[in-house]
Each structure stands twice: as structure tokens, then as C-alpha cells.
Amino acid sequence: MNIPEAKMTTEATTYAVYRTAASGGEASGAVINRIIWNGTASYNPGEGLALVADPSGAYPIGSVYKQT
């Protein structure tokens, strides 16, 4: 399960959903969705996808997330 390292909380946070490997015409790191998640239930973004906390909106859909 690709759950980010975060404390379980009831406060919702915005996350960017990005590709962990290139797929079709989308590059590795391509942001394909944004979700609001409070961490009280498990969430699995799907195979080949991962989450990054993005409360400031730095990674809109269509941008590319690069891990640092």
C-alpha cells in the first residue's frame, strides 16, 4: 500500500497522486489526480501510483512531481 508517512489524523490534507513509472504517454512523476484525505481509513492509489502531501497546490494535475 502506498500510504505516505503521516500521522493518522482526522484533519484532511490535499495530496497529489503521481505515477511512479512512465505509463503510456505519461512520464514518471506525472500528477494525474488530487485527493483530499484525512488518514482515518486506508487508501491505495493503485498500482504504479503514489501520493505526496501537497496542501499548497504545488503539483496540479498535468505537472510532474520529482522526488527530492
C-alpha positions as CSV (number, residue, x, y, z in Angstrom):
1,M,0.0,0.0,0.0
2,N,1.4,3.4,-1.0
3,I,0.3,5.4,2.1
4,P,2.6,8.4,2.8
5,E,4.3,8.6,6.1
6,A,1.9,10.8,8.0
7,K,0.2,10.7,11.4
8,M,-3.2,9.3,11.4
9,T,-5.4,12.3,11.8
10,T,-9.0,13.5,11.2
11,E,-7.7,16.7,9.7
12,A,-8.0,16.5,5.9
13,T,-4.9,17.2,3.7
14,T,-4.6,17.5,0.0
15,Y,-2.4,15.0,-1.8
16,A,-1.2,14.8,-5.4
17,V,-1.4,11.3,-7.0
18,Y,1.5,10.7,-9.3
19,R,3.0,7.9,-11.5
20,T,5.9,6.1,-10.1
21,A,6.9,4.9,-13.6
22,A,6.1,6.1,-17.1
23,S,2.9,4.7,-18.5
24,G,1.5,5.3,-22.0
25,G,2.3,8.9,-22.8
26,E,2.7,10.0,-19.2
27,A,6.2,10.4,-17.6
28,S,7.3,9.0,-14.3
29,G,6.2,11.6,-11.7
30,A,3.2,12.8,-13.8
31,V,0.5,14.1,-11.5
32,I,-2.8,12.5,-12.6
33,N,-5.1,13.3,-9.7
34,R,-5.5,15.3,-6.5
35,I,-7.4,14.0,-3.4
36,I,-8.4,15.3,0.0
37,W,-7.7,12.6,2.6
38,N,-7.9,12.6,6.4
39,G,-6.0,9.4,7.0
40,T,-8.7,7.7,9.1
41,A,-9.2,4.9,6.5
42,S,-6.6,3.2,4.3
43,Y,-6.2,4.5,0.8
44,N,-4.4,2.8,-2.0
45,P,-3.9,5.0,-5.1
46,G,-3.4,1.9,-7.3
47,E,-0.5,0.0,-8.9
48,G,2.2,2.3,-10.3
49,L,0.9,5.3,-8.3
50,A,1.9,7.1,-5.1
51,L,0.9,10.1,-3.0
52,V,2.7,13.2,-2.0
53,A,1.2,15.7,0.5
54,D,0.5,18.9,-1.4
55,P,-1.5,21.3,0.8
56,S,-0.1,24.3,-1.1
57,G,-1.1,23.1,-4.5
58,A,2.4,23.0,-5.9
59,Y,1.6,19.9,-8.1
60,P,-1.6,20.5,-10.1
61,I,-2.9,17.7,-12.4
62,G,-0.6,17.6,-15.5
63,S,2.5,18.8,-13.7
64,V,5.4,16.5,-12.8
65,Y,6.4,15.6,-9.3
66,K,10.1,15.0,-8.8
67,Q,11.2,13.3,-5.5
68,T,13.9,15.1,-3.6
